[in-house]
Amino acid sequence: MKKWRCTVCGYIHTGDEPPDKCPVCGADKSLFEEVVEAERAVNQTADTSAKPATPETPDESRQVDLENPPDAKFGNIYHLLIGQMLKHHAHPISTHIPNGVLPISFLFIILALISGSTSLGTAAFCNIVMVVLTTPFVIFSGYVEWQHRYNGIMTNQFKLKIVCAIIVAAGSVTLAFWWIMSPGVLAAASAGRNIFIFISLVTLAAAGIAGFIGGKLVFRD
């Protein structure tokens, strides 16, 4: 049985033909290449040995030249920064901040509503501010990862991930400024309380969906 590798994310498919769409990143079947097994490579003739060898492991298709990333138009410092971000997995690490803090913030909001505690409300506000402060770097590192590891391909999965990132950024900024302008937004008498809670829930859901897609890309399952 043949094996096919997605050249975008490294997913391996077993079958006579590659799938119409990659189940991990959504890449078209034209972006799959057949995996050449070791024992088959040994039997290749001399004339075919001159052809570029097909990588035998999924990770090789996603390797990036960390010393010389392709985008150096902003100078050597930027060049070095991008290389280090890719080498040390800056995006997966930074994503854990909003993905971990948003659920806690939403939990504090619910507890503040139930108990009427202003301290819990303050804790929720501080967590939202943390999301606002970290989201720009998360988005930037995600863009770097998308461009250099996945060749900037625009499949439905990446489109959805981008939309979710925009929702998280816009939602967290909206919540933070709303809270600053109206500290009593969670009070029972507040006319906008339900809308505030809805925006919080949508922001949390968007972060969860983006994290789910990111997990599929990392683990390729």
N, C-alpha and C positions, 0 to 999 in steps of 0.2 A: 504494500500500500504506500502511495506517495505521501510525502509531507510537504506542506507549503508554509512559508513564513511570511507574515505581514512585514513589509519593509519599513512601516511607520512605527509600530509599537512592539514588534517582535513576537506576536501571537503565532503559535504553531497549530496548523490545521492538518488533520489526517484525512485523506480521501483522494479519489482519482482527479478531482478538480478543486481549485481553491473556492471558498465560499463567495457568494455574490458581494457580501459586505463583511468586513471584519467584525466579529461580535464584541470586540474590545474597544476599538477606536473608530469603527465605521468606515475604514478605508475601502475603496473599490477593489474588486478582484484583480484588476490590472496591476495593483500595487503589491500583489503576492508574488513570491518567487519560490521555485522548488528547492527544497533542501537536498543537497548532495550528501548522501551518507558516506562515511569513511571508506567502507568496503567498495562502494561503487567508484569512488574517486581513484582508488588504486588501479582500477581497470581502464581508466581513461587513456586514450591514445595520445601520442606525443603532440599531434596537431591541436588537440583540444586543450592541452595543458597550457597553451599560451593564452587562453581566454581567462578573464578575471575569475578568480575562485569565488564560489558562493560560500559565505560564512556558514559554519556548521552549528552555531549556537545562537539562540534568540538574542542574547545580549549584544552580540557583535553587530547586529543590524542597527543597534541604537547607540553605539559608541560615538562619543564626540571628541574631537581633538581639543582636549582641555588646555593644552599649551598654546594653541593657535585657533581659537574659536573663529567662525567665519565672519563675524561682524566686528570689525576693528575700526569703523569709520569715525568713532568718537575719540580715538587716541589710545595710547598704551595703558593708561590707568583703567579706563573703561574696559578695555580688552582683558586686562588681568582680573578685574572684578567679575566679569561674566564667566571667565574660566573657573574661578574659585567658587562661584555660586553653583555652577554645574557639577564641579568635582565634589563638593560637600553637600549636595542635595538641599540647597537653600529653600526651594519651594515646598517640598514635603514637610520640612521642619517648621517653616513659618506658618503653613496652613493649619497646623495643630493649635495655634493660638486662637483665632476666631472660632474654629470648630469646637474647641474645648470651652471657651469662655462664653459663647452665646447660649449654650444650654443652661449654664449656671445663672446667667443673667435672666433668662426667661423663668427659671425656677424661683429666683428671688422676687421677680415681678408677681408671680402667682402667690407666693407666700405673703408678700406685702399686701396684696389684695385681700387675702383671707384674714390676716391678722391685723391689718391696719398699721403695721410697724413702719415708721419712717426710716429706721435704720436699715431694714431690708431693702427699702426703695433706694436708699443711698448706695447700698452695695450693688444693686442692679445697675444703677446709673454709672458707677465707677467701672463696672465690667463692660458696659457699652462703649464708654470712652476708650478703654483698652482696645476694643475691636476697631474703632475709628482710627486710632493711631497706628495699628499694625496692618490694616487692610491694604494701604498703598504699596507696602513692600511685598505683601502676599501677591497682589496683582502683578507687580513688576516681575517678581521672580517666576510667576506662572507664565508670563509672556516670554521670558527668556527660555524657560523649559520647553514651551510649545514651539518656539522658533528653532531651537538648536537640537532638541532631541526628537521632535516629531515633524521637523521640516515645515512648520507653519501650516500644515494641512487643515482645511476647514471642513470637517465632517460634522454630522449632527451632534455627535458627542461633544466635540470641542465647542460648537456653537452654544450648546446648552450649558457647558461649563462657564463660558464667557458671560452668558446672560445671568447665571447664578452669581457670579462674582460681582457683576454690576448691581444686582439686587441687594447683595450683602453690603456693599459699599454705600449705596443710596439709602438703604433701610437703616443702617447703623447711624449714619450722619443725621438722618431725619429724626430718629429717636433721641439722639443726644441733644440736638438743638431744641427739639420740642420740650424736653425735660428742663433744659436751661431756661427757656422762655416761660414754661408753666410747671414749676416744681410740684404742684398739686395735681398733676395729670392723673394719678392713680386714685385720687379721692373719689368717693362714691358720688359726689355732686358734680364731678368733672364730665362735661358733655362729650369730650373726645376720648374718654377712657377706653371704650370698646375699640375704637379705631387704632389707638396706640397699641393695644394688646394684639390686634390683628396684624399690624405692621411687624411687631416683634415676632409673631409666629411665622409670618412669611419669610422674614429674614433668617430665622432659624432653619426653616425648611430648605431655603436656597443653599445655605451652608452645608446642610446634610447631603443634598443632591450633588453638589460640587465635590464633596468629600467621597461620595460613593463612586462617581465617575473617575476621580483620581485614583482611588483604590484599584479599580479595574485596570487602569492603565499601568499601574505599578506592578500588580500581581498577575496581569494578563489572564484573567479567568472570568 
